Amino acid sequence: MREDCVFCNPKLETNQKVIISNKYCIFLQLEQADVKGSQLEGAGVIVPRKHRETVFDLTIDEWQATYELLRDVKKYLDGKYQPKGYNLGWNCGEVGGQHILHSHFHVIPRYEDEPLAGKGIRYLLKGPENKRKT
């Protein structure tokens, strides 16, 4: 556990709250996730209770607990927000977009009235602005 980590110590980030938890991990949401019609309505992250830098550092028990919590989170989000789809993902390392170096699994509900409805994670990554210089 790291004292200055907002996932090890969720109370450090006053705008986030623990929604659901189990023995090995927690589901956190920022207050903005509760704003109807916001870009990330209902979104949150599942994080291990112990400080693990990336998903590659999780134990088997943490993997299993993440899966079990994800099923509970989906039930919660389906009931409260009624999304029509989901994007799920891990960002690993700075180049992979990880800004907080504590493993966190993004759970992002998707809605039919979004301008990018029907576009998945690959849509952004394979756009022309992301073309590599070879």
C-alpha positions in Angstrom: 0.0 0.0 0.0 1.3 3.4 -0.9 0.2 6.3 1.3 0.0 8.8 -1.6 -1.9 6.6 -4.0 -5.5 7.5 -4.7 -6.4 3.9 -5.3 -4.7 2.5 -2.2 -6.3 5.3 -0.2 -9.6 6.3 -2.0 -10.3 9.0 0.5 -7.4 11.0 -0.9 -9.6 11.8 -3.9 -12.6 13.5 -2.4 -14.6 13.3 -5.6 -14.5 9.4 -5.7 -16.4 6.9 -3.8 -16.3 3.1 -3.3 -19.5 1.7 -4.9 -19.0 -2.1 -4.5 -16.2 -4.1 -3.1 -15.0 -7.6 -2.3 -12.0 -9.1 -0.4 -9.4 -8.3 -3.1 -10.7 -5.3 -5.1 -13.1 -2.3 -5.2 -15.1 -0.5 -7.8 -14.7 3.3 -7.7 -16.6 6.1 -9.4 -15.9 9.8 -9.5 -18.8 12.1 -8.7 -19.0 13.1 -12.4 -20.1 9.5 -13.2 -23.5 10.3 -11.6 -24.2 13.2 -13.9 -27.0 12.2 -16.4 -25.9 12.6 -20.0 -22.2 13.2 -19.1 -19.5 11.7 -21.4 -18.6 9.1 -18.7 -22.0 8.5 -17.1 -21.8 5.4 -14.9 -18.1 4.9 -15.6 -15.7 3.7 -13.0 -12.6 1.5 -12.3 -12.0 -1.8 -10.6 -8.8 -1.7 -8.6 -7.0 -4.2 -6.5 -6.8 -3.3 -2.8 -3.1 -4.0 -2.8 -0.8 -1.8 -4.8 -0.1 -3.5 -8.1 1.4 -1.3 -10.8 -0.2 -3.0 -13.8 -2.7 -5.8 -14.6 0.4 -8.0 -15.3 1.2 -7.9 -11.5 -2.2 -9.2 -10.3 -2.3 -12.5 -8.4 -4.7 -15.3 -9.5 -6.9 -14.4 -6.6 -7.0 -10.7 -7.7 -7.9 -11.8 -11.3 -10.7 -14.0 -10.0 -12.0 -11.2 -7.7 -11.9 -8.7 -10.5 -14.0 -11.0 -12.7 -16.5 -11.6 -9.9 -16.7 -7.9 -9.1 -17.1 -7.0 -12.8 -20.2 -9.2 -12.9 -21.6 -7.3 -9.8 -20.7 -4.0 -11.3 -22.5 -4.8 -14.5 -25.7 -5.6 -12.6 -25.4 -2.4 -10.7 -24.7 -0.3 -13.8 -27.5 -2.0 -15.8 -29.9 -1.3 -13.0 -29.0 2.3 -12.4 -27.9 3.7 -15.8 -29.4 1.2 -18.4 -26.5 1.4 -20.9 -26.7 -0.3 -24.3 -23.1 -1.5 -24.4 -19.7 -1.3 -22.6 -16.1 -0.7 -23.2 -13.7 -2.4 -20.8 -10.0 -2.0 -20.6 -6.7 -1.8 -18.9 -4.1 0.9 -19.7 -0.6 -0.4 -19.0 2.5 1.9 -18.8 2.8 5.5 -19.8 2.8 4.8 -23.5 -0.4 2.7 -23.0 -2.1 5.7 -21.4 -1.7 4.7 -17.7 -1.5 7.9 -15.7 -1.9 6.4 -12.2 0.6 3.6 -11.6 -1.8 1.4 -9.7 -3.6 -1.2 -11.8 -7.1 -0.1 -12.7 -9.7 -1.8 -15.0 -12.0 0.7 -16.7 -15.7 -0.1 -16.9 -17.3 2.4 -19.3 -21.0 2.2 -20.1 -22.0 3.2 -23.6 -25.3 4.8 -24.8 -27.2 4.9 -28.0 -27.4 8.7 -28.1 -23.6 9.3 -28.0 -22.0 10.9 -31.1 -19.5 8.0 -31.1 -22.0 5.2 -30.5 -20.9 2.1 -32.3 -17.3 3.1 -32.1 -15.0 1.0 -30.0 -11.6 1.3 -28.5 -9.8 0.5 -31.8 -11.6 3.4 -33.5 -9.4 5.9 -31.7 -6.2 3.8 -32.0 -6.5 3.1 -35.7 -7.3 6.7 -36.7 -5.0 8.5 -39.1 -3.7 10.8 -36.3 -2.3 7.7 -34.6 -0.3 6.5 -37.6 3.2 5.5 -36.6 6.3 7.0 -38.3 8.3 4.1 -39.7 
